[in-house]
Amino acid sequence: MKNKKTIFSETDNHLLRKMIWSVIFVLVSQLTFAQAITVKGTVRDIQDQALPGVSILVHGTSKGTITDLNGNFSIVAAPKEVLDVRFIGYSEQNISVGSQTFIKIVMKESAQALDEVVVVGYGVQKKTDVTGAMARCFARYARESSRY
């Protein structure tokens, strides 16, 4: 059997295969990264007051952020993902990202009262579970003392 003549040598074929696989890898990587978008937004209450410190998490992941003093946030998420928005004293909201690049979120106050909750330096516990010294602080006193 006669050897067929080829246009490229074996080394050239090897380099050509490497280049093709490299191009495919770059294209697939770009498609993967292109799915995630930066979503910006603002979180306010029903009186249109900015809510600083609101927790915004991508559902099912550890990706998250909190709002700044003006209630603004920025987070990277894929269009199919859902944002979990939580803040103490307000009802949790789950918002689908979709094609939105800016989301205005209005938080509604929760009907549940925060009765018998004690804030401690390392977490939050029910009053009945706490042993040791405690002090009670009423909201009206906190509001009055903030005037000074």
N, C-alpha and C positions, 0 to 999 in steps of 0.2 A: 504494500500500500504506500502510495506516495504521500509525503507531507504536504499539507496545504499551506500556501503562503498566506500570512495574515498581514494586515495593514499595521497593526501595533505589535510590539514585542510583548513578552510576558510581563516585564516590569511596567511597561506602559499600561497594560490592562489592569494591573494591580493598583496603580496610581489613579486610574480612571474610576475604578470601583470605590476607592477611598473618597474621591471627590464627590461622587454621586451620593454616597451615604452621608457625607458631611452636609451636603445641601439639603437632603431629606431631613436630617436631624435639626438643622437650623429652622427649616420651615415648620416642622412640627412644634418646636419650642416656641416659635413666634405665635402660632395658633393657640397654644396653651396659655401663654401670658396675655394674649389679647382678650381672653375671656374675662379676666378680672378688670374691674373698673374702679376708679376712685369715686366714692359717693360722699358728697358733702351735704351738710344740712344744718338745721337749727331745731332746737327743742324748746317749746314754750308751754305755759299753762293756758287755761281757758281765758284768763285775763290778759293774754299776750305778754306775760312777763317771762323773761329768759330764765331757764332752769340750769344753773351750773351743777356739774357733778353727776349728771345722768349717765348711767351705764348703758353702753350700746355694744352688743356682742353679736358676732355672726353665729347663727344657730348651729349647734353641734360641733363647734370648733373652739379654740382658745383665743381666736382673734377678737380683739375688742378695743374700745376706747371710751373716754368719758368726755362730756361736754365742757367747754371752757367757761369763763365767767359770763360770756355773752350768750351762752347756750349753743354755740357752734361746735360742730364735729366734722371729722373727716376719717373715712375708713375704706379699705380696699376689700371689695367683695365681687363675686361673680353674679351675673344677672339672675341665675336660678336660686341664689341663696336668700335666706330670710334674716332680717335684723331683729334681735330681741332687745327691746328698749325697756329699762327698769329704773325706777326711782322710788325711794321710800315715801309712802303716803299717796302714791299714784298707782293707777291700774297699769299692769304690764301690757305692752303692745308688741305685736309681731308684724313686721312690715316686709313684704316681698320687694327685692331690689328691682328686678326687671331691667328696663333700659333707663331708669331714672339716674341722673347724676346729681340732682339736688332734691332733698326731701325735707319738707316742713312737717314736723311732728308736733301735735298738740296733745299734751298729757292731761288726762282727767283724774281728778282726785278719787282715791279709793274710798268706798263706803265703810271699809273696816277701820275701826279705831285702833290706835297703837297703845292700847291699855295694858298695863303691867309689863312693860318691856324695860329692861335696864341696859344701858349702854356702858360697856366696860372697856378697858384699854386694849383688850385682845379679842373682842368680838361682841356679840349681842346675846343675852340670855334672858329667860323668863325670870320674873321676880322670885318665884317660888324655888328656882334652882340655885339662887345666889346665897352664899353664906359669907358672913363677914360684914364689915361696915358699909352702909349705903347712905346716900342722901337723895332727897327727892327735890326735883327742880320742876316748877310749873312753867308752862309756856308764857303765861302772862307776866311772870317775874322776869323771864329772859327778855321779853319784848320791852318791858319798862327799863331794865338795866342797859339795854342797847341804846337808849336815848342819850345817855350820859357820855 
